[in-house]
Amino acid sequence: MLGAVALIGLLATFSGCASTVALKPATNANAPECADVTVRLPAAVGEFTGRTTDAQATAAWGAPTIVVFTCGLKPPAPTTLQCVTINSVDWIVDEQDSPYLRLTTYGRTPAAQAYVDTTKLSADAALQALAPAVQMLPKTSACSAPDTASSDDEDAPTTGGSGDLP
């Protein structure tokens, strides 16, 4: 009987640890605009349900973690990286950690960022789910395209591969 109680306690401990994602808050995570965004984040992104995080103005979805969201970053400077517009929110696409994409808002203050495992979920699906909340961040500028194509029609890149988020 004592062994069963110990096993139940051990399982409860591990399940509690598995449900909380350890993250670091961004420098401006305490900005009121981030609070407006955080309370509007979706319960699920794609088929992945939300998880508890231990840092202000952050969120995560999936077990293992598929999407990590952070609000309160310094707005990025103009860049030559690809910029896509999903549901009226501009995102800079950083493929340096491919197949994971780091997607940072452009022209929003403070900035927000999503880190997506594109082997499990398309970046488009993640950004479409996050956009209604992220639209709460004040828009200060927009991406400019080198051509005349509408950026609302551009898709965020999708990559192949496998693995968990770092």
C-alpha positions, -999 to 999 in steps of 0.1 A, spaced: 0 0 0 28 24 9 44 16 -25 12 26 -43 10 59 -24 46 66 -33 40 58 -69 9 81 -71 29 109 -55 58 103 -79 34 104 -109 17 136 -96 51 152 -92 62 143 -128 28 153 -143 31 186 -125 66 192 -139 55 182 -174 27 207 -175 47 238 -167 71 252 -194 101 271 -180 107 303 -199 124 336 -194 103 368 -197 112 394 -223 126 427 -210 93 445 -214 70 416 -204 53 438 -179 41 462 -206 3 467 -203 0 459 -240 14 424 -233 -12 418 -207 -39 427 -233 -24 401 -256 -18 374 -231 -54 373 -219 -65 369 -255 -42 341 -265 -60 310 -278 -65 278 -256 -52 258 -285 -30 264 -315 -39 239 -342 -45 207 -324 -21 216 -296 -35 227 -262 -20 254 -241 4 247 -213 13 266 -182 44 287 -183 64 302 -154 72 336 -170 51 367 -175 37 374 -210 46 340 -223 26 310 -235 33 275 -249 13 249 -267 18 211 -272 34 183 -252 62 182 -261 62 220 -268 54 228 -304 48 266 -301 63 291 -276 51 327 -275 68 357 -258 56 393 -256 76 423 -245 106 422 -269 123 453 -283 109 460 -317 132 448 -344 150 471 -368 144 469 -405 159 437 -419 164 418 -451 148 387 -437 115 376 -452 84 394 -438 50 379 -441 16 393 -432 -9 370 -416 -43 384 -406 -30 420 -406 1 413 -385 35 415 -400 61 389 -390 98 386 -397 107 350 -405 141 338 -391 149 303 -404 183 301 -387 171 272 -364 153 254 -392 131 233 -390 121 256 -361 110 291 -372 114 322 -350 87 346 -361 89 382 -346 63 409 -351 74 438 -372 59 473 -366 43 464 -333 54 479 -299 63 461 -279 72 432 -302 61 396 -298 77 364 -310 65 329 -318 89 299 -320 73 271 -340 83 235 -346 73 234 -383 77 196 -384 45 194 -363 26 226 -372 28 250 -401 39 285 -393 8 298 -410 -15 278 -387 4 291 -357 3 327 -368 -33 326 -378 -42 313 -343 -21 340 -326 -30 370 -348 -63 380 -331 -45 384 -298 -13 400 -313 -34 426 -332 -38 442 -297 -2 454 -299 -1 490 -312 9 491 -349 37 516 -356 49 506 -390 46 478 -416 68 456 -437 77 468 -471 81 444 -500 107 447 -527 80 438 -552 44 447 -557 29 413 -545 5 416 -516 21 402 -485 -13 391 -473 -10 363 -499 24 351 -488 28 320 -467 53 316 -440 78 290 -449 74 254 -438 103 231 -433 108 194 -428 127 175 -401 121 163 -366 129 170 -330 117 189 -300 120 225 -293 153 234 -276 
